[in-house]
Amino acid sequence: MPPFTLLALAREKASGAVIARNLIGATVVTIAAWALTALTGDPEQWIALGIGTYAAFSWIQTLGLRDAPAFAMMFGSRAFLYAVIGFPTISLVTYAFAAWAPPYFIRVHGIGPAEAGLVLGASFAIGGWLGITIGGIVADRLKERTGNARVYVGMAAVVLTAPTALGLLLTDSLIVAYAFNFAVSVFSSCWLGAAASTVNDLVMPRMRAVASAFYLLMATVGPAIGPYAVGEMSDVLTAAGQVPGEALRASLLASVALLVIPAVFLGKL
């Protein structure tokens, strides 16, 4: 937060141009947060996201002054940027479904909160564990044949999550919906290990802690935006006259389209 970011830059002997860019960045983030707050009426969401965005921007500037080689290998590398955007944006859908699956099952399939918590909670826990474990094993086995093994696991997560998520939302059968929910839990989490390994492979060993820290920072984009966007859209559709269950179904269906983002970036790796 200003003025501490400016003091940090000054401590690294930043030029006037660097400090000016920092202030411009702060201004752009402030205007964007104000506009989105005016549009949605949710100041907490956009103030928190704005602070995080500005902090990340300032940290990147400081890294460029403190460790120029690490900055160059990370932010001067298209492969690194595609990886830290492509992999984490899968979690936009992962967290949207994790957050809204229980209300969806309650509203659409008529189950009780206790059943939703037990069945879906177990499904997400076991499915997530299986997905991460299987994704790591598959990536390691494929690595013996191709250097793009981990990227292929990420693409598989995108390709397999989309149809299973659609199946979950379009079926009228509770049992089939439970099965698809478990599949979504597995496929939407199988990229996690591959992503961290890919990021570490793209930098020198001494830079891996910094690269991993930035990757983890980017991984917070999913939980910060995915569930909120689905909830906001559902509220808008409900206010427009849709039944709450159908409004939530439509919002989750729309969120599946967000998988285009990781597909584009991972496809360039």
C-alpha positions as CSV (number, residue, x, y, z in Angstrom):
1,M,0.0,0.0,0.0
2,P,1.2,3.6,-0.7
3,P,3.4,5.0,0.7
4,F,5.1,1.8,1.7
5,T,5.4,0.5,-1.9
6,L,7.0,3.8,-2.9
7,L,9.4,3.6,0.0
8,A,10.4,0.0,-1.0
9,L,11.0,1.2,-4.6
10,A,13.1,4.2,-3.3
11,R,15.1,1.8,-1.1
12,E,16.0,-0.1,-4.3
13,K,17.1,3.2,-5.9
14,A,14.2,3.2,-8.4
15,S,14.3,5.8,-11.0
16,G,11.7,8.5,-11.4
17,A,10.2,6.7,-14.4
18,V,9.7,3.5,-12.3
19,I,8.0,5.4,-9.5
20,A,5.8,7.2,-12.1
21,R,4.8,3.9,-13.6
22,N,3.9,2.7,-10.1
23,L,1.7,5.7,-9.5
24,I,0.1,5.3,-12.9
25,G,-0.6,1.6,-12.0
26,A,-2.1,2.6,-8.7
27,T,-4.4,5.1,-10.5
28,V,-5.5,2.6,-13.1
29,V,-6.3,0.0,-10.4
30,T,-8.2,2.6,-8.3
31,I,-10.3,3.7,-11.3
32,A,-11.1,0.1,-12.3
33,A,-12.1,-0.8,-8.7
34,W,-14.3,2.3,-8.5
35,A,-16.0,1.5,-11.8
36,L,-16.6,-2.1,-10.9
37,T,-17.9,-1.1,-7.5
38,A,-20.3,1.3,-9.1
39,L,-21.4,-1.4,-11.5
40,T,-21.9,-4.2,-9.1
41,G,-22.4,-2.5,-5.7
42,D,-19.8,-4.8,-4.1
43,P,-17.0,-2.5,-2.7
44,E,-15.4,-5.2,-0.6
45,Q,-14.8,-7.5,-3.6
46,W,-13.1,-4.9,-5.8
47,I,-11.3,-3.0,-3.0
48,A,-9.7,-6.3,-1.9
49,L,-8.9,-7.4,-5.4
50,G,-7.5,-3.9,-6.3
51,I,-5.2,-3.9,-3.3
52,G,-3.9,-7.3,-4.2
53,T,-3.4,-6.4,-7.8
54,Y,-1.5,-3.2,-6.9
55,A,0.6,-5.1,-4.4
56,A,1.5,-7.7,-7.0
57,F,2.4,-5.0,-9.5
58,S,4.6,-3.2,-7.0
59,W,6.3,-6.5,-6.1
60,I,7.1,-7.2,-9.7
61,Q,8.7,-3.8,-10.1
62,T,10.7,-4.3,-6.9
63,L,11.9,-7.7,-8.2
64,G,13.1,-6.1,-11.4
65,L,15.3,-3.8,-9.4
66,R,16.5,-6.3,-6.8
67,D,17.0,-9.4,-9.0
68,A,17.2,-8.5,-12.7
69,P,18.1,-12.0,-13.9
70,A,15.1,-13.5,-12.1
71,F,12.8,-10.8,-13.4
72,A,14.1,-11.5,-16.9
73,M,13.6,-15.2,-16.7
74,M,10.1,-14.9,-15.3
75,F,8.5,-11.8,-16.9
76,G,10.7,-11.8,-20.0
77,S,9.7,-15.3,-20.8
78,R,6.5,-16.0,-22.8
79,A,6.5,-19.6,-21.7
80,F,6.5,-18.6,-18.0
81,L,3.8,-16.0,-18.5
82,Y,1.6,-18.5,-20.4
83,A,2.1,-21.1,-17.7
84,V,1.2,-18.8,-14.7
85,I,-1.9,-17.5,-16.6
86,G,-2.9,-20.8,-18.3
87,F,-2.8,-23.2,-15.4
88,P,-4.3,-21.0,-12.6
89,T,-7.2,-19.8,-14.7
90,I,-8.5,-23.4,-14.7
91,S,-9.3,-22.8,-11.1
92,L,-11.9,-20.2,-12.1
93,V,-14.2,-23.1,-12.9
94,T,-12.8,-25.4,-10.2
95,Y,-13.7,-23.0,-7.4
96,A,-16.9,-21.8,-9.0
97,F,-18.3,-25.4,-8.9
98,A,-16.8,-26.1,-5.5
99,A,-18.5,-23.1,-4.0
100,W,-21.9,-23.4,-5.8
101,A,-22.4,-27.1,-6.2
102,P,-24.1,-27.5,-2.8
103,P,-26.6,-24.7,-3.4
104,Y,-27.2,-26.0,-6.9
105,F,-28.0,-29.5,-5.7
106,I,-30.3,-28.1,-3.0
107,R,-32.2,-25.8,-5.3
108,V,-32.4,-28.0,-8.4
109,H,-32.4,-31.6,-7.0
110,G,-34.2,-30.8,-3.8
111,I,-31.7,-32.5,-1.4
112,G,-31.2,-31.2,2.2
113,P,-28.1,-29.3,3.4
114,A,-26.9,-32.3,5.5
115,E,-26.9,-34.6,2.4
116,A,-25.2,-31.9,0.3
117,G,-22.5,-31.3,2.9
118,L,-21.8,-35.0,3.3
119,V,-22.0,-36.3,-0.2
120,L,-20.5,-33.3,-2.0
121,G,-17.9,-32.6,0.7
122,A,-16.7,-36.2,0.4
123,S,-16.8,-36.0,-3.4
124,F,-14.7,-32.8,-3.5
125,A,-12.2,-34.1,-0.9
126,I,-11.7,-37.6,-2.5
127,G,-12.0,-36.3,-6.1
128,G,-9.5,-33.5,-5.5
129,W,-7.0,-35.9,-3.9
130,L,-7.4,-38.4,-6.7
131,G,-7.1,-35.7,-9.4
132,I,-3.8,-34.3,-8.0
133,T,-2.3,-37.7,-7.4
134,I,-3.3,-39.2,-10.8
135,G,-2.3,-36.0,-12.6
136,G,1.2,-36.1,-11.1
137,I,1.6,-39.8,-11.9
138,V,0.5,-39.3,-15.5
139,A,2.7,-36.2,-16.0
140,D,5.8,-38.1,-14.7
141,R,5.1,-41.1,-16.9
142,L,4.6,-38.9,-20.0
143,K,7.7,-36.9,-19.1
144,E,9.7,-40.0,-20.2
145,R,8.3,-39.6,-23.7
146,T,7.8,-35.9,-24.2
147,G,9.0,-32.6,-22.6
148,N,5.4,-31.2,-22.9
149,A,4.0,-33.9,-20.6
150,R,2.9,-31.4,-17.9
151,V,1.3,-29.1,-20.4
152,Y,-0.7,-32.1,-21.8
153,V,-2.0,-32.8,-18.3
154,G,-3.2,-29.2,-18.1
155,M,-4.9,-29.4,-21.4
156,A,-6.5,-32.7,-20.4
157,A,-7.9,-31.0,-17.3
158,V,-9.5,-28.4,-19.6
159,V,-10.8,-30.9,-22.1
160,L,-12.2,-33.3,-19.6
161,T,-13.6,-30.8,-17.1
162,A,-15.8,-29.1,-19.7
163,P,-18.0,-32.0,-20.8
164,T,-18.3,-33.4,-17.2
165,A,-19.3,-30.0,-15.9
166,L,-22.0,-29.7,-18.7
167,G,-23.2,-33.2,-17.8
168,L,-23.5,-32.3,-14.2
169,L,-25.6,-29.2,-15.1
170,L,-27.8,-30.7,-17.8
171,T,-28.9,-34.0,-16.2
172,D,-32.1,-34.3,-14.3
173,S,-30.9,-37.4,-12.4
174,L,-29.5,-36.9,-9.0
175,I,-27.3,-40.0,-9.1
176,V,-25.9,-39.1,-12.5
177,A,-25.3,-35.5,-11.2
178,Y,-23.4,-36.9,-8.2
179,A,-21.3,-39.0,-10.6
180,F,-20.5,-36.0,-12.8
181,N,-19.7,-33.9,-9.8
182,F,-17.1,-36.4,-8.7
183,A,-15.6,-36.4,-12.2
184,V,-15.4,-32.6,-12.2
185,S,-13.6,-32.8,-8.9
186,V,-11.0,-35.2,-10.3
187,F,-10.5,-33.6,-13.7
188,S,-10.5,-29.9,-12.5
189,S,-7.8,-30.6,-10.0
190,C,-5.4,-32.9,-11.9
191,W,-3.3,-30.0,-13.2
192,L,-2.1,-28.7,-9.8
193,G,1.1,-30.7,-9.5
194,A,2.0,-30.4,-13.2
195,A,1.6,-26.6,-13.0
196,A,4.0,-26.1,-10.1
197,S,6.6,-28.4,-11.7
198,T,6.3,-26.5,-15.0
199,V,6.8,-23.1,-13.4
200,N,9.9,-24.5,-11.5
201,D,11.3,-26.0,-14.7
202,L,11.2,-22.6,-16.5
203,V,13.6,-20.8,-14.1
204,M,17.0,-21.5,-12.6
205,P,17.1,-23.5,-9.3
206,R,17.9,-20.4,-7.2
207,M,14.8,-18.7,-8.6
208,R,12.3,-21.4,-7.9
209,A,11.1,-20.1,-4.6
210,V,10.3,-16.7,-6.1
211,A,8.7,-18.2,-9.2
212,S,6.6,-20.5,-7.0
213,A,5.5,-17.6,-4.9
214,F,4.3,-15.7,-7.9
215,Y,2.6,-18.8,-9.3
216,L,0.7,-19.3,-5.9
217,L,-0.2,-15.6,-6.1
218,M,-1.8,-16.1,-9.5
219,A,-3.5,-19.3,-8.2
220,T,-5.6,-17.0,-6.0
221,V,-7.3,-15.5,-9.0
222,G,-9.7,-18.6,-9.3
223,P,-11.2,-18.4,-5.8
224,A,-11.2,-14.6,-5.9
225,I,-13.2,-14.3,-9.1
226,G,-14.8,-17.6,-10.1
227,P,-17.4,-18.0,-7.2
228,Y,-18.1,-14.3,-7.1
229,A,-18.8,-14.0,-10.8
230,V,-21.2,-17.0,-10.7
231,G,-23.0,-15.6,-7.7
232,E,-23.3,-12.2,-9.2
233,M,-24.7,-13.5,-12.5
234,S,-27.1,-15.7,-10.6
235,D,-28.4,-12.7,-8.6
236,V,-28.9,-10.7,-11.8
237,L,-30.8,-13.5,-13.5
238,T,-32.9,-14.1,-10.3
239,A,-33.8,-10.4,-10.2
240,A,-34.8,-10.6,-13.8
241,G,-37.4,-13.2,-13.0
242,Q,-35.7,-16.6,-13.3
243,V,-36.2,-19.3,-10.7
244,P,-33.2,-19.3,-8.4
245,G,-32.2,-22.9,-9.3
246,E,-32.4,-22.2,-13.0
247,A,-30.5,-18.9,-12.6
248,L,-27.7,-20.7,-10.8
249,R,-27.7,-23.4,-13.5
250,A,-27.4,-20.8,-16.2
251,S,-24.6,-19.0,-14.3
252,L,-22.6,-22.2,-13.8
253,L,-23.1,-23.1,-17.5
254,A,-21.7,-19.7,-18.5
255,S,-18.7,-20.2,-16.2
256,V,-17.7,-23.3,-18.2
257,A,-16.9,-20.9,-21.1
258,L,-14.0,-19.5,-18.9
259,L,-12.1,-22.7,-19.7
260,V,-11.3,-21.1,-23.1
261,I,-8.8,-18.9,-21.3
262,P,-6.5,-21.7,-20.1
263,A,-7.0,-23.6,-23.3
264,V,-5.6,-20.6,-25.3
265,F,-2.6,-20.0,-23.1
266,L,-1.7,-23.6,-22.5
267,G,-2.1,-24.2,-26.2
268,K,0.8,-21.8,-26.8
269,L,3.2,-23.5,-24.5
